[in-house]
Structures are given as structure tokens and as C-alpha cells.
Amino acid sequence: MAFNNAPLRTRRERAVRLRQEMPDFFARYAPEARAILDELLEKYAEHGVAQFVIPDVLKLPPIAGHGNVGEIVGIFGGAQQLRDAVGELQARLYAA
């Protein structure tokens, strides 16, 4: 197994880098959906990948402030679109 010599990034560094270097990802979403993705990203930076468990994380503040799970799903246009957005967020985090 080969390892590269790239430094390991902290969760916070990954989150900052994603926000700075991949604004196109966030720009595809309506403002409220962007806010939810940003809150998910902040939860990840503070607590780790367990914060991406859908629908559980949608019931926690500050994300729950956007409505109940059904309302949050609606903000993204459906459950699959929400899952796709969160999946892409995770993929981009680990590419950052």
C-alpha cells in the first residue's frame, strides 16, 4: 500500500478549503438550501462525518430551524436531491 506525503488535513481545513475553492457547488442551490449545506459543513468541521446521517441530522439545531424533515427535503426538491447534495458535499470535502 502506497502513501503519499501530502499532509493530513483537519476537518476544519477541509471545510474552509471547500468553501473557498468550490463556490460553484454552493452556487447551484437556492439560498435556504445553501444555508443548510453550510450548516452541515460546519457540523462536520466540529464533530466529524457522523453529522451526515440523514435524516437524523435534519432534526438537530441549527438545521431543524429550517423546518421538519419533510420541509427540509422540500427545500432541495425531494429526498433524492437532498441525498445527492449531501453525497456530493462529502465527496468534495475529501477531494479538498
Number of C-alpha atoms within 10 A of each C-alpha: 2 4 5 5 6 6 6 8 12 11 20 17 14 20 23 17 17 20 17 11 10 14 11 10 15 18 10 11 15 11 12 13 21 18 16 21 19 17 15 22 27 17 22 20 18 13 12 14 14 11 18 19 11 14 15 11 17 23 16 12 11 14 20 15 12 17 14 14 18 12 13 23 19 15 21 20 12 13 17 11 14 20 17 12 20 19 13 12 21 17 11 16 20 12 10 17
